[in-house]
């Protein structure tokens, strides 16, 4: 459960990290706004009801919620590590 909490805490900080990474790569403000706000809302709208329904109906040895937390934590941690290794352009970036 602590790994899931760590992943959740890191995901809450992604809206602060991803715009900087995209700005360093030269992305437009429109793309940064879409990725930061709209994409997150669209994915939440699509996946939360499906995962919620499946976790309510799941009967396994680890319980109802724990398998979903464990399986979601692995890709989140992997992508956060990959985000840390993303190449930063050499062009200076103006702060927001």
Secondary structure as the mmCIF struct_conf table of DSSP 4:
data_model
#
loop_
_struct_conf.conf_type_id
_struct_conf.id
_struct_conf.beg_label_comp_id
_struct_conf.beg_label_asym_id
_struct_conf.beg_label_seq_id
_struct_conf.end_label_comp_id
_struct_conf.end_label_asym_id
_struct_conf.end_label_seq_id
HELX_RH_AL_P HELX_RH_AL_P1 UNK A 2 UNK A 24
TURN_TY1_P TURN_TY1_P1 UNK A 25 UNK A 26
HELX_RH_AL_P HELX_RH_AL_P2 UNK A 29 UNK A 33
HELX_RH_PI_P HELX_RH_PI_P1 UNK A 34 UNK A 38
HELX_RH_AL_P HELX_RH_AL_P3 UNK A 39 UNK A 57
TURN_TY1_P TURN_TY1_P2 UNK A 61 UNK A 62
BEND BEND1 UNK A 64 UNK A 65
HELX_RH_AL_P HELX_RH_AL_P4 UNK A 66 UNK A 84
TURN_TY1_P TURN_TY1_P3 UNK A 85 UNK A 85
HELX_LH_PP_P HELX_LH_PP_P1 UNK A 86 UNK A 89
BEND BEND2 UNK A 90 UNK A 91
#
